[in-house]
């Protein structure tokens, strides 16, 4: 089971508390922005070499579970 805290962090001292990939200053939001613009995961990883492919895959899997959950309203 994936634990979101293994892949992201939130700290007021890093980018004002934005959700970032753990161990980086790269906002998770930037991954979704890239994908929305049709930019591939590989190109995202080239743009942000401090983020690992494992981190990206885990965040996407977790996001998928959140939005497909029957208990999303909770």
MDAnalysis code that builds the backbone (N, CA, C; Angstrom):
import MDAnalysis as mda
import numpy as np

u = mda.Universe.empty(222, n_residues=74, atom_resindex=np.repeat(np.arange(74), 3), trajectory=True)
u.add_TopologyAttr("name", ["N", "CA", "C"] * 74)
u.add_TopologyAttr("resid", np.arange(1, 75))
u.add_TopologyAttr("resname", ["UNK", "UNK", "UNK", "UNK", "UNK", "UNK", "UNK", "UNK", "UNK", "UNK", "UNK", "UNK", "UNK", "UNK", "UNK", "UNK", "UNK", "UNK", "UNK", "UNK", "UNK", "UNK", "UNK", "UNK", "UNK", "UNK", "UNK", "UNK", "UNK", "UNK", "UNK", "UNK", "UNK", "UNK", "UNK", "UNK", "UNK", "UNK", "UNK", "UNK", "UNK", "UNK", "UNK", "UNK", "UNK", "UNK", "UNK", "UNK", "UNK", "UNK", "UNK", "UNK", "UNK", "UNK", "UNK", "UNK", "UNK", "UNK", "UNK", "UNK", "UNK", "UNK", "UNK", "UNK", "UNK", "UNK", "UNK", "UNK", "UNK", "UNK", "UNK", "UNK", "UNK", "UNK"])
u.atoms.positions = np.array([
    [0.841, -1.187, 0.000],
    [0.000, 0.000, 0.000],
    [0.885, 1.251, 0.000],
    [0.554, 2.186, -0.833],
    [1.325, 3.416, -0.935],
    [0.944, 4.377, 0.186],
    [1.962, 5.021, 0.744],
    [1.738, 6.044, 1.757],
    [2.124, 7.383, 1.140],
    [1.171, 8.264, 1.002],
    [1.386, 9.551, 0.332],
    [2.540, 10.331, 0.948],
    [2.753, 10.205, 2.251],
    [3.821, 10.948, 2.924],
    [5.210, 10.475, 2.524],
    [5.296, 9.318, 1.874],
    [6.578, 8.843, 1.363],
    [6.957, 9.536, 0.061],
    [6.016, 10.223, -0.563],
    [6.239, 10.788, -1.890],
    [6.050, 12.293, -1.989],
    [5.319, 12.878, -1.046],
    [5.105, 14.330, -1.066],
    [5.384, 14.903, 0.315],
    [5.580, 16.217, 0.351],
    [5.707, 16.887, 1.643],
    [5.075, 18.264, 1.562],
    [4.709, 18.751, 2.731],
    [4.130, 20.086, 2.867],
    [4.852, 20.743, 4.032],
    [5.514, 21.850, 3.734],
    [6.295, 22.551, 4.749],
    [6.202, 24.038, 4.452],
    [5.792, 24.823, 5.438],
    [5.643, 26.265, 5.234],
    [6.940, 26.921, 4.764],
    [8.072, 26.306, 5.091],
    [9.371, 26.863, 4.722],
    [9.768, 26.557, 3.269],
    [9.035, 25.656, 2.631],
    [9.327, 25.294, 1.238],
    [8.176, 25.745, 0.355],
    [8.446, 26.732, -0.468],
    [7.448, 27.283, -1.405],
    [6.148, 27.668, -0.708],
    [6.265, 28.191, 0.495],
    [5.093, 28.687, 1.211],
    [4.082, 27.621, 1.584],
    [4.521, 26.376, 1.663],
    [3.614, 25.305, 2.067],
    [2.922, 24.584, 0.925],
    [3.368, 24.836, -0.315],
    [2.795, 24.097, -1.441],
    [3.135, 22.617, -1.300],
    [2.308, 21.768, -1.861],
    [2.583, 20.337, -1.888],
    [3.697, 20.104, -2.909],
    [4.810, 19.531, -2.439],
    [5.949, 19.272, -3.319],
    [6.328, 17.794, -3.266],
    [7.058, 17.362, -4.283],
    [7.609, 16.019, -4.248],
    [8.637, 15.971, -3.120],
    [8.567, 14.957, -2.296],
    [9.429, 14.838, -1.131],
    [10.899, 14.939, -1.529],
    [11.637, 15.758, -0.771],
    [13.061, 15.932, -1.015],
    [13.390, 16.905, -2.132],
    [12.354, 17.598, -2.652],
    [12.556, 18.554, -3.748],
    [11.832, 19.856, -3.418],
    [11.964, 20.794, -4.330],
    [11.175, 22.030, -4.278],
    [10.231, 22.079, -5.485],
    [9.891, 20.918, -6.015],
    [9.046, 20.821, -7.218],
    [7.600, 20.591, -6.796],
    [6.716, 21.553, -7.084],
    [5.308, 21.369, -6.738],
    [4.677, 20.199, -7.485],
    [3.892, 19.400, -6.788],
    [3.171, 18.299, -7.414],
    [2.240, 18.852, -8.497],
    [1.712, 20.022, -8.246],
    [0.827, 20.673, -9.215],
    [1.500, 20.794, -10.586],
    [2.818, 20.966, -10.614],
    [3.508, 21.117, -11.897],
    [3.423, 19.839, -12.735],
    [3.377, 18.680, -12.085],
    [3.190, 17.422, -12.821],
    [1.849, 17.434, -13.539],
    [0.794, 17.789, -12.822],
    [-0.540, 17.781, -13.422],
    [-0.671, 18.858, -14.497],
    [0.001, 19.992, -14.300],
    [-0.007, 21.036, -15.323],
    [0.640, 20.509, -16.595],
    [1.779, 19.834, -16.456],
    [2.452, 19.263, -17.620],
    [1.544, 18.266, -18.340],
    [0.937, 17.376, -17.584],
    [0.077, 16.361, -18.191],
    [-1.124, 16.991, -18.883],
    [-1.710, 18.012, -18.264],
    [-2.855, 18.698, -18.880],
    [-2.466, 19.338, -20.206],
    [-1.220, 19.776, -20.327],
    [-0.742, 20.415, -21.548],
    [-0.275, 19.397, -22.578],
    [-0.391, 18.100, -22.255],
    [0.005, 17.059, -23.189],
    [1.485, 16.727, -23.149],
    [2.171, 17.203, -22.126],
    [3.597, 16.933, -21.973],
    [3.755, 15.591, -21.269],
    [4.599, 14.747, -21.794],
    [4.748, 13.393, -21.267],
    [5.445, 13.375, -19.902],
    [5.280, 12.268, -19.198],
    [5.960, 12.075, -17.921],
    [7.472, 12.120, -18.130],
    [7.953, 11.508, -19.192],
    [9.393, 11.530, -19.455],
    [9.912, 12.949, -19.652],
    [9.142, 13.778, -20.364],
    [9.552, 15.172, -20.542],
    [9.486, 15.929, -19.218],
    [8.479, 15.645, -18.401],
    [8.403, 16.254, -17.071],
    [9.658, 15.902, -16.271],
    [10.042, 14.635, -16.307],
    [11.215, 14.189, -15.558],
    [12.494, 14.840, -16.081],
    [12.558, 15.119, -17.366],
    [13.700, 15.852, -17.912],
    [13.726, 17.283, -17.399],
    [12.540, 17.896, -17.298],
    [12.445, 19.273, -16.811],
    [12.759, 19.371, -15.315],
    [12.447, 18.319, -14.564],
    [12.615, 18.329, -13.104],
    [13.398, 17.078, -12.690],
    [14.694, 17.134, -12.889],
    [15.513, 15.944, -12.654],
    [15.670, 15.571, -11.180],
    [15.192, 16.404, -10.272],
    [15.232, 16.056, -8.844],
    [14.061, 15.154, -8.446],
    [13.099, 14.993, -9.353],
    [11.939, 14.125, -9.110],
    [12.218, 12.772, -9.760],
    [11.929, 11.703, -9.034],
    [12.153, 10.362, -9.589],
    [10.891, 9.845, -10.283],
    [11.102, 8.926, -11.190],
    [9.971, 8.309, -11.882],
    [9.083, 7.567, -10.876],
    [9.691, 6.941, -9.861],
    [8.911, 6.260, -8.823],
    [7.980, 7.232, -8.104],
    [8.472, 8.452, -7.829],
    [7.625, 9.454, -7.172],
    [6.437, 9.812, -8.057],
    [6.682, 10.036, -9.329],
    [5.616, 10.407, -10.265],
    [4.577, 9.295, -10.354],
    [5.034, 8.077, -10.518],
    [4.110, 6.944, -10.636],
    [3.280, 6.807, -9.362],
    [3.916, 6.926, -8.211],
    [3.189, 6.799, -6.942],
    [2.143, 7.894, -6.788],
    [2.503, 9.132, -7.108],
    [1.544, 10.243, -6.982],
    [0.373, 10.036, -7.935],
    [0.637, 9.586, -9.145],
    [-0.453, 9.331, -10.091],
    [-1.342, 8.187, -9.625],
    [-0.751, 7.138, -9.072],
    [-1.548, 6.022, -8.554],
    [-2.422, 6.475, -7.384],
    [-1.859, 7.254, -6.496],
    [-2.616, 7.743, -5.339],
    [-3.746, 8.665, -5.801],
    [-3.442, 9.567, -6.735],
    [-4.474, 10.470, -7.259],
    [-5.592, 9.673, -7.919],
    [-5.233, 8.647, -8.647],
    [-6.238, 7.796, -9.285],
    [-7.136, 7.123, -8.277],
    [-6.550, 6.667, -7.185],
    [-7.351, 6.022, -6.139],
    [-8.276, 7.022, -5.462],
    [-7.799, 8.229, -5.264],
    [-8.619, 9.259, -4.620],
    [-9.847, 9.592, -5.485],
    [-9.613, 9.852, -6.762],
    [-10.727, 10.286, -7.606],
    [-11.657, 9.157, -7.998],
    [-11.222, 7.907, -7.862],
    [-12.103, 6.803, -8.195],
    [-12.732, 6.150, -6.962],
    [-12.442, 6.709, -5.800],
    [-12.974, 6.152, -4.552],
    [-14.471, 6.390, -4.457],
    [-15.176, 5.386, -3.974],
    [-16.613, 5.526, -3.728],
    [-16.872, 6.416, -2.529],
    [-15.833, 6.608, -1.702],
    [-15.967, 7.436, -0.505],
    [-15.338, 8.810, -0.697],
    [-15.261, 9.297, -1.928],
    [-14.578, 10.550, -2.219],
    [-15.192, 11.728, -1.462],
    [-16.464, 11.686, -1.192],
    [-17.115, 12.797, -0.486],
    [-16.676, 12.899, 0.963],
    [-16.129, 11.800, 1.515],
    [-15.640, 11.821, 2.884],
    [-14.298, 12.477, 2.918],
])
